[in-house]
Amino acid sequence: MLYPLTFLPIFKERIWGGRNLARLYGKELPGTGPIGESWEISDRPGDESVISNGPFAGRTIRWLMRERGVELLGPMNPMPERFPLLIKILDAQDKLSLQVHPPAKLAKQLGGEPKTEMWYVAEAGPKAELFVGLKKGTTRAEFEKKLADQTVADCFHCLKVKAGDAMFLPSGRVHAIGAENVIFEIQQNSDTTYRVFDWNRVDAKSGKLRDLHIEQSLASIDFEDFEPALLPDRYSTDGSSQVRPLVKNELFHASVRRMSAGDPLRLPDNKMQILGIIEGRLRVVTEPKPEIFFAGQFCLIPACCQNVLLQADGPATFLQVQMG
């Protein structure tokens, strides 16, 4: 029988990263370089998360999908070959490249995979911003002209952000995370990114500019996607907790929940859930024993788990993610 699962994070050094995941969440970061990504739940080739708790500690999520897929996800037709989501925490202390992910209808012919995702801003510095979509009225011809003269950032819609802000990014929406952001990212299981512009940065190791993907980017960008808004910041009462719906589409459903000390929340049976703790401590009560999760941790609750109860040890805020 499966049980609530945790995984060892997979850390990725990035030119734009920092060391804040140690300060905020006590993560044991490797080396001294800039860590931009912590892959919390990943079933990518070569980057397969390893279970860190319970009887199956040391097994991979690849093994889970192969041997216990129906228990993990519930009955699906067809059962996906790999775990369908990729869960990350990003530490962006410099701007990411201006980029786009290919839409589903074009991804295969471009040699990539579609990627729809959502960002939740967990910490934001005074200069924090997001580049998302195009400024109203931007044409493809203008975009290509500014690509040529390296001022294409002028075409991007830019929003100042604070902790608690969230944004939905369907495939085809141009975007970049700005500096001074720590972000929880929920995304389709994909690792295809086409860089439009990278601020003329030189890679410290190679001494060269990073590759751009202009042809693929232009084929992927939705040139009718103007000035998207942040996701609504409205909570409503749901039993003893407060819930803020964020995303509901065919890939995943995501919301934010807030609970007070001692408040109970019963999770629905027969639904795979992922809980990402943003603030506070959350107790997951189920067989074989209760476990406590802290800020910066993700817990995957398999569909086969029954009568799962959540309790907050104090004020707690967490992301709740289900399959679409």
C-alpha positions as CSV (number, residue, x, y, z in Angstrom):
1,M,0.0,0.0,0.0
2,L,1.3,3.4,-0.9
3,Y,1.4,6.3,1.6
4,P,2.1,10.1,1.5
5,L,5.5,10.4,-0.3
6,T,8.3,12.9,-0.2
7,F,11.3,13.1,-2.5
8,L,14.9,14.2,-2.5
9,P,15.2,17.5,-4.3
10,I,17.3,17.7,-7.5
11,F,19.2,20.9,-7.5
12,K,20.1,22.8,-10.8
13,E,22.9,25.4,-11.0
14,R,21.7,28.3,-13.1
15,I,23.4,31.5,-14.2
16,W,20.5,33.5,-12.8
17,G,20.2,31.6,-9.5
18,G,21.1,32.3,-5.9
19,R,21.3,30.5,-2.5
20,N,18.0,31.5,-1.0
21,L,16.6,28.0,-0.9
22,A,18.9,27.3,2.1
23,R,17.9,30.5,3.9
24,L,14.2,30.1,3.4
25,Y,13.7,26.3,3.5
26,G,16.8,24.9,5.1
27,K,17.7,23.0,1.9
28,E,21.3,21.6,1.8
29,L,22.5,23.1,-1.4
30,P,25.5,21.6,-3.2
31,G,28.7,23.6,-3.7
32,T,28.9,27.4,-3.6
33,G,27.4,28.3,-7.0
34,P,24.1,29.9,-7.9
35,I,21.3,27.3,-7.5
36,G,18.3,28.4,-9.6
37,E,16.1,25.4,-9.4
38,S,15.1,22.7,-7.0
39,W,13.2,20.0,-8.8
40,E,10.9,18.7,-6.1
41,I,8.9,16.0,-8.0
42,S,10.4,15.0,-11.4
43,D,10.0,12.1,-13.7
44,R,12.3,13.4,-16.5
45,P,14.9,11.1,-18.2
46,G,18.0,11.4,-16.1
47,D,16.2,13.4,-13.5
48,E,13.9,11.0,-11.7
49,S,13.0,11.9,-8.1
50,V,14.0,9.4,-5.4
51,I,11.6,8.7,-2.5
52,S,13.0,10.0,0.8
53,N,10.5,8.5,3.3
54,G,8.9,5.3,4.4
55,P,9.3,1.7,3.2
56,F,9.9,2.7,-0.4
57,A,12.7,5.2,0.4
58,G,15.4,4.9,-2.3
59,R,12.9,3.9,-5.0
60,T,12.4,6.3,-7.9
61,I,9.2,7.9,-9.2
62,R,9.9,6.0,-12.4
63,W,9.6,2.8,-10.5
64,L,6.3,4.1,-8.9
65,M,4.8,4.9,-12.3
66,R,5.9,1.5,-13.8
67,E,4.9,-0.7,-10.8
68,R,2.2,1.2,-8.9
69,G,0.8,3.7,-11.4
70,V,-2.9,3.0,-10.8
71,E,-2.4,3.2,-7.0
72,L,-0.5,6.5,-7.5
73,L,-2.7,8.3,-10.0
74,G,-6.0,6.4,-9.9
75,P,-7.5,4.7,-12.9
76,M,-6.7,6.7,-16.1
77,N,-7.3,5.8,-19.7
78,P,-4.7,5.8,-21.0
79,M,-2.2,5.7,-18.1
80,P,0.6,8.2,-18.9
81,E,4.1,6.7,-19.4
82,R,5.6,9.2,-17.0
83,F,4.4,11.2,-14.0
84,P,2.5,14.0,-15.8
85,L,3.6,17.0,-13.7
86,L,7.0,18.6,-12.9
87,I,7.2,20.5,-9.6
88,K,9.9,23.0,-8.9
89,I,11.0,25.8,-6.6
90,L,12.9,28.6,-8.5
91,D,15.3,31.1,-7.0
92,A,15.7,33.9,-9.5
93,Q,18.1,36.5,-8.3
94,D,18.8,37.7,-11.8
95,K,16.4,37.8,-14.8
96,L,15.7,34.6,-16.7
97,S,15.9,34.6,-20.5
98,L,12.9,36.0,-22.4
99,Q,11.4,32.7,-23.6
100,V,8.5,30.6,-24.8
101,H,7.4,27.0,-24.7
102,P,5.9,25.4,-27.8
103,P,2.1,24.9,-28.0
104,A,0.8,21.3,-28.2
105,K,-0.2,21.6,-31.9
106,L,3.4,22.5,-32.9
107,A,5.6,21.0,-30.3
108,K,6.3,17.7,-32.1
109,Q,7.2,19.2,-35.4
110,L,9.5,21.7,-33.6
111,G,11.3,18.8,-31.9
112,G,10.0,19.7,-28.4
113,E,7.3,19.2,-25.8
114,P,4.5,21.6,-24.9
115,K,4.7,23.1,-21.4
116,T,1.8,24.8,-19.6
117,E,2.7,26.1,-16.2
118,M,1.8,28.2,-13.2
119,W,3.9,30.4,-10.9
120,Y,3.2,31.2,-7.3
121,V,5.5,34.0,-5.9
122,A,6.7,32.8,-2.5
123,E,9.1,35.6,-1.8
124,A,9.7,38.9,-3.7
125,G,12.3,41.6,-3.3
126,P,11.6,45.3,-3.9
127,K,12.6,45.0,-7.6
128,A,10.6,41.8,-8.3
129,E,8.8,41.7,-11.6
130,L,7.5,39.2,-14.2
131,F,7.6,39.5,-17.9
132,V,4.4,37.9,-19.3
133,G,2.8,38.2,-22.7
134,L,3.1,41.1,-25.1
135,K,2.4,44.8,-24.7
136,K,-0.9,45.6,-26.2
137,G,-0.7,46.3,-30.0
138,T,2.7,44.7,-30.5
139,T,2.9,43.1,-34.0
140,R,5.0,40.3,-35.2
141,A,6.8,42.6,-37.5
142,E,7.7,45.0,-34.7
143,F,8.8,42.0,-32.5
144,E,11.1,40.7,-35.2
145,K,12.6,44.2,-35.8
146,K,13.3,44.6,-32.1
147,L,14.8,41.1,-32.0
148,A,17.3,42.3,-34.6
149,D,18.3,45.4,-32.7
150,Q,18.3,43.6,-29.3
151,T,15.5,45.7,-27.8
152,V,12.8,43.0,-27.8
153,A,12.3,43.3,-24.1
154,D,10.4,46.5,-24.9
155,C,7.7,44.3,-26.4
156,F,7.0,42.4,-23.2
157,H,4.3,43.2,-20.7
158,C,6.0,43.7,-17.3
159,L,4.3,43.5,-13.9
160,K,5.6,44.4,-10.5
161,V,4.9,41.5,-8.1
162,K,4.8,40.7,-4.4
163,A,4.7,37.5,-2.3
164,G,1.3,35.7,-2.9
165,D,0.9,36.8,-6.6
166,A,0.4,34.1,-9.1
167,M,0.4,33.8,-12.9
168,F,-0.8,31.2,-15.4
169,L,1.3,30.5,-18.4
170,P,-0.2,28.4,-21.2
171,S,2.2,27.1,-23.9
172,G,2.8,29.9,-26.4
173,R,2.8,32.8,-23.9
174,V,6.2,34.6,-24.0
175,H,7.5,35.2,-20.5
176,A,10.5,35.5,-18.1
177,I,10.9,35.7,-14.3
178,G,12.5,38.9,-13.2
179,A,15.1,39.3,-10.5
180,E,14.5,38.9,-6.7
181,N,11.8,36.2,-7.0
182,V,11.4,32.8,-5.3
183,I,8.7,30.9,-7.1
184,F,6.8,27.7,-6.7
185,E,6.2,26.3,-10.2
186,I,3.6,23.7,-11.2
187,Q,4.0,22.6,-14.8
188,Q,3.4,20.0,-17.4
189,N,6.1,17.3,-17.5
190,S,8.3,19.0,-20.1
191,D,11.7,20.6,-20.3
192,T,11.5,22.4,-23.7
193,T,12.3,26.1,-23.5
194,Y,13.0,28.3,-26.5
195,R,15.1,31.4,-25.6
196,V,14.1,34.6,-27.4
197,F,16.7,36.9,-25.8
198,D,19.1,36.4,-22.9
199,W,20.2,40.0,-22.0
200,N,23.6,39.3,-23.8
201,R,24.8,37.4,-20.8
202,V,28.0,35.3,-21.1
203,D,28.1,31.9,-19.4
204,A,30.7,31.9,-16.7
205,K,31.9,28.4,-17.5
206,S,32.0,28.5,-21.3
207,G,32.7,32.2,-21.7
208,K,30.2,32.3,-24.5
209,L,26.7,33.7,-25.0
210,R,24.0,31.2,-24.3
211,D,22.2,29.7,-27.4
212,L,19.0,31.4,-28.6
213,H,16.2,29.6,-30.5
214,I,14.7,32.4,-32.7
215,E,13.1,30.3,-35.4
216,Q,11.4,27.9,-32.9
217,S,10.4,30.9,-30.7
218,L,8.7,32.8,-33.5
219,A,6.8,29.7,-34.6
220,S,5.6,29.1,-30.9
221,I,4.7,32.7,-29.8
222,D,1.0,33.6,-29.5
223,F,1.1,37.1,-31.1
224,E,-2.5,37.7,-29.9
225,D,-1.6,37.3,-26.3
226,F,-1.6,40.8,-24.8
227,E,-1.0,41.9,-21.2
228,P,-2.4,39.0,-19.2
229,A,-3.4,39.7,-15.6
230,L,-2.2,38.1,-12.4
231,L,-4.5,35.3,-11.1
232,P,-7.3,36.5,-8.7
233,D,-6.4,37.0,-5.1
234,R,-9.8,36.0,-3.6
235,Y,-10.3,33.6,-0.8
236,S,-13.6,32.0,0.3
237,T,-14.4,29.8,3.2
238,D,-14.4,26.0,2.7
239,G,-15.1,24.2,5.9
240,S,-12.5,25.2,8.4
241,S,-10.0,26.6,5.8
242,Q,-9.8,29.5,3.3
243,V,-9.3,28.5,-0.3
244,R,-8.2,30.6,-3.3
245,P,-8.7,28.9,-6.7
246,L,-5.8,29.6,-9.1
247,V,-5.9,27.3,-12.1
248,K,-8.4,24.7,-13.5
249,N,-7.6,23.2,-16.8
250,E,-7.2,19.8,-18.4
251,L,-3.7,19.4,-17.1
252,F,-3.9,20.3,-13.5
253,H,-6.1,22.1,-10.9
254,A,-4.3,24.3,-8.4
255,S,-5.4,26.4,-5.4
256,V,-4.0,28.0,-2.3
257,R,-5.3,27.1,1.1
258,R,-4.9,28.8,4.5
259,M,-5.5,27.0,7.8
260,S,-5.4,28.1,11.4
261,A,-3.9,26.1,14.3
262,G,-5.8,22.9,14.9
263,D,-8.2,23.3,11.9
264,P,-8.9,19.9,10.3
265,L,-9.3,19.4,6.5
266,R,-10.4,16.0,5.1
267,L,-9.0,15.3,1.6
268,P,-11.2,13.6,-1.0
269,D,-10.6,9.9,-1.4
270,N,-9.4,8.4,-4.7
271,K,-7.6,11.6,-5.9
272,M,-3.9,12.1,-6.3
273,Q,-2.9,15.3,-4.5
274,I,0.3,17.3,-4.2
275,L,0.7,19.6,-1.3
276,G,3.4,22.3,-1.4
277,I,3.9,24.1,1.9
278,I,4.4,27.9,1.5
279,E,4.3,29.0,5.1
280,G,3.9,27.2,8.5
281,R,3.7,23.5,9.3
282,L,1.2,21.0,8.1
283,R,0.4,17.6,9.6
284,V,-0.8,14.9,7.3
285,V,-2.7,12.3,9.3
286,T,-3.0,8.9,7.6
287,E,-1.7,5.3,7.8
288,P,0.9,4.1,8.7
289,K,1.6,7.3,10.8
290,P,1.2,11.1,10.7
291,E,3.9,13.2,9.2
292,I,4.7,16.9,9.6
293,F,5.7,19.0,6.5
294,F,7.5,22.3,6.6
295,A,7.7,25.3,4.3
296,G,9.5,24.4,1.1
297,Q,8.5,20.7,1.2
298,F,6.1,18.9,-1.2
299,C,4.1,15.9,-0.3
300,L,2.5,13.6,-2.9
301,I,-0.6,11.8,-1.6
302,P,-1.4,8.8,-3.9
303,A,-4.9,8.3,-5.1
304,C,-5.1,5.0,-3.1
305,C,-4.7,6.8,0.2
306,Q,-8.0,6.9,2.1
307,N,-9.3,9.1,5.0
308,V,-6.4,11.6,4.8
309,L,-6.7,14.4,7.3
310,L,-4.7,17.6,7.3
311,Q,-4.1,19.6,10.4
312,A,-2.2,22.9,10.8
313,D,0.2,23.2,13.8
314,G,-0.2,26.9,13.5
315,P,-1.1,29.3,10.7
316,A,-0.3,27.5,7.5
317,T,-0.5,28.3,3.8
318,F,0.0,25.6,1.1
319,L,-0.6,24.9,-2.6
320,Q,-3.0,22.1,-3.3
321,V,-2.6,20.5,-6.8
322,Q,-4.7,17.8,-8.4
323,M,-4.7,16.3,-11.9
324,G,-7.0,18.0,-14.4
